[in-house]
Amino acid sequence: MSKWKEIKVLPDHLQPKILSAVAFVNSAAPNIEKAAERINRLSKHLSDKEMMYVMSLLVFDKLIDMVKDSDEFKNHVSTMKERTIN
């Protein structure tokens, strides 16, 4: 892997190196085997912490869907609508 320039104003999980790795794995979709192969290849070049960021960003969309479907979120939204002044 090439050297990546760190952007000081961005948090660690949004550095170009991490986002590039996420794009690399995500571009294999929907082929799960190819994505798993790419994850294994990346794990040889990235630290455990960096891999944690990559894997977290890969599941982020699914996590948001799970939260939106939860009863707790629906209750929160309805409570916030009641409290909003229109």
N, C-alpha and C positions, 0 to 999 in steps of 0.2 A: 504494500500500500504506500501511496505517496505521502509526503509530509503535508499536513493540513495547517493552514494559518488559523490560529485561534482569534476569535472576535471577542474582545474583552467585554463589550456591553451585553453580550448574550449569555444566558445561563448555560451551564455545562450540557444540559440535555438538548439544547438547540444549536450547538456548534455544527459547522458544516460537515465535519467528520461523521457525526451521529446522523444527521439528516441524509447524508449521502448513503450511509449504510442502510437506513430505513428504506430509501428509494430503491436501492439495489435488491433488497429482499422483496419488497412490495411489487416490483416489476415482474417477478416470477409468478404472480397470482394469475389464474386460480390453481396452478400446479403446485400442490402442497409438497410433493417430493423435491421439486426443484428449489422451492423456498427453504426447505429444511437443509438441503445441501448448501445453499448460500449462507444460511445461519451458521452452519458448522465451519464453513470457510472463514467467515468473519470472526468467529470466536478465537481463531488462531492469531488474529491481528489486533483485536481489541481487548481491553481490560474487562474484568468482570463487571465493573461499574458501568463502563461504556455499553457492554452487551445488555445490561439491565435497562439502560435508557432506550436502546434500540427496540428491545422486546416490548417495553412499556408503550412506546409510540406506535408500534405495530398493532397493539390490541386496543388502542385508545378509542377508535370508532365503535367497536363492539361494547366497550365499557360505557360509553355515552348512551348507546341504545338501551343497555340494561338499566341504567339509572333512569332514563326517561320512562321506561315501562314499569318502574317500581311504584308501589302504593305510596311510599314515603314522599317521593318526588311529586306525585299527583296531589297529595294532600298539601304539600308545601306551596305548589303553584296556586291551588284554590285559595289557600290562606292569604297568599300575597295579593291575589286579585281582590279579595274582600277588603284588604287594608289599603289598597290604592285609591287615591282620590281622583275622581274623573270629573 
